[in-house]
Amino acid sequence: MNAGIFTKCLEFTIPAELKKAGLYPYFQKVESAQGPEVTIDGSKKIVVCSNNYLGLANHPKVIEASCEAARRYGTSGTGSRFLNGTTDLHEKVETKFAKFVGKESAILFTTGHHSNLGALSTLIGKGDFVITDKLDHASMIDGCRLSQGEIVRYRHNNMGDLERHLQRYEDKNKLIAVDGVFSMEGDIVNLPEVVKLAKKYKAGVFVDDAHSLGVLGKNGKGTGEYFNLENDIDVLMATASKSLASVGGFIASSKAIVEYIKNSARSLIFTASLPPACVGAIDMALDLIVQEPQRRAKLFENSNKMLREFKKLGFNTSNSSASPIIPITVGTDETAFKMWRRLFDEGVFASPVITPAVPAGQAIIRTSYMATHTDEHLDFMLDKFEKIGKKLGII
Ligand SMILES: Cc1ncc(COP(=O)(O)O)c(C=O)c1O
């Protein structure tokens, strides 16, 4: 333990200091199922930090499908998809997903993170360029970093800056890789312009629909459907850990592209397959997205109400507009921790997002909504945000 390599760990005291001050917000121990209310330390909290957008994580049919899959296939594939971890249920769900999003083929990874690692690291080869939005999710950045190509970043949703980079690398093979809905900001990629520029400069288009699947578009098919540009997304990534109420990640595309990724992605080949119970949950959640469109309608009724009311109260909600993610800018990291603590004590479970995830002085409380929040939940939260926002001088 005296080796110098560990010095950084011994000197890393921030969490301990925050804990001492009662301001450490992370790794809260939830003692109940995921829903609009949870129990933490024996007391009830209203949840405003979950990605359980459609409220399916606690749906009896999803739970039963998950149990049934475990009874039939056991608890684990005990190996990778490549060698011995694929079941007919994995393949059934891949086919169902590909059909749902209108692609020829799909492959299911063990997490969304793994799918971005696997797809991006294999698609971007030596001499290729990947052009990413500066606020793309960390898993996309990690996937690009694992590749042998060059990474170029453009200013968030700034199409002029994107075009500048495309012009610079006009004669190169390149991929534009973007989030559909940006996970912290809650704004939506300018897909029409991305597609137009991709065509002009012969770039591929990769969209991470982690926060859009089940949410955006008339049928919940994601960002492509929202803009009526489904066929212009070359490679679609979606995670099963949000609207699909499970764990796992999909890459959907043409047969040739999926086959290539499937046979070369290290994060697929060298890791265990998604457990059957999780695949069973996805299978049912995909059906419920189609069968229960009222969930999406309620989700938007809830998030539109919150956006309207937060704005009325004078909170800064940045560019969030048509997604269930509403960031509340509060100022310094310290203010975000204080706001989190006071909300928590008043019965609201929220998450603070601090530097370096956001620029210094622009820490946020990231709020996100579910179809299963009731008006009483929302009014309760608004009341607490108003009271604490005023006390901390945020509004
Ligand atoms: C935009 C985005 N992409 C990818 C991921 C990774 O997905 P998963 O959590 O399923 O591994 C996340 C998860 O937070 C995300 O927000």
Ligand as a Chemical Component Dictionary entry (heavy atoms), coordinates in Angstrom:
data_LIG
# 
_chem_comp.id                   LIG 
_chem_comp.type                 NON-POLYMER 
_chem_comp.pdbx_formal_charge   0 
_chem_comp.three_letter_code    LIG 
# 
loop_
_chem_comp_atom.comp_id 
_chem_comp_atom.atom_id 
_chem_comp_atom.alt_atom_id 
_chem_comp_atom.type_symbol 
_chem_comp_atom.charge 
_chem_comp_atom.model_Cartn_x 
_chem_comp_atom.model_Cartn_y 
_chem_comp_atom.model_Cartn_z 
_chem_comp_atom.pdbx_ordinal 
LIG C1 C1 C 0 -26.739 9.162 -23.939 1  
LIG C2 C2 C 0 -26.340 7.882 -23.280 2  
LIG N1 N1 N 0 -25.710 6.941 -23.988 3  
LIG C3 C3 C 0 -25.324 5.778 -23.440 4  
LIG C4 C4 C 0 -25.555 5.502 -22.114 5  
LIG C5 C5 C 0 -25.078 4.194 -21.537 6  
LIG O1 O1 O 0 -26.147 3.354 -21.388 7  
LIG P1 P1 P 0 -26.201 2.252 -20.223 8  
LIG O2 O2 O 0 -26.431 2.974 -18.947 9  
LIG O3 O3 O 0 -27.355 1.428 -20.632 10 
LIG O4 O4 O 0 -24.920 1.521 -20.231 11 
LIG C6 C6 C 0 -26.216 6.438 -21.336 12 
LIG C7 C7 C 0 -26.492 6.139 -19.912 13 
LIG O5 O5 O 0 -26.529 6.899 -19.038 14 
LIG C8 C8 C 0 -26.618 7.664 -21.918 15 
LIG O6 O6 O 0 -27.222 8.600 -21.192 16 
# 
loop_
_chem_comp_bond.comp_id 
_chem_comp_bond.atom_id_1 
_chem_comp_bond.atom_id_2 
_chem_comp_bond.value_order 
_chem_comp_bond.pdbx_ordinal 
LIG C1 C2 SING 1  
LIG C2 N1 SING 2  
LIG C2 C8 DOUB 3  
LIG N1 C3 DOUB 4  
LIG C3 C4 SING 5  
LIG C4 C5 SING 6  
LIG C4 C6 DOUB 7  
LIG C5 O1 SING 8  
LIG O1 P1 SING 9  
LIG P1 O2 DOUB 10 
LIG P1 O3 SING 11 
LIG P1 O4 SING 12 
LIG C6 C7 SING 13 
LIG C6 C8 SING 14 
LIG C7 O5 DOUB 15 
LIG C8 O6 SING 16 
# 
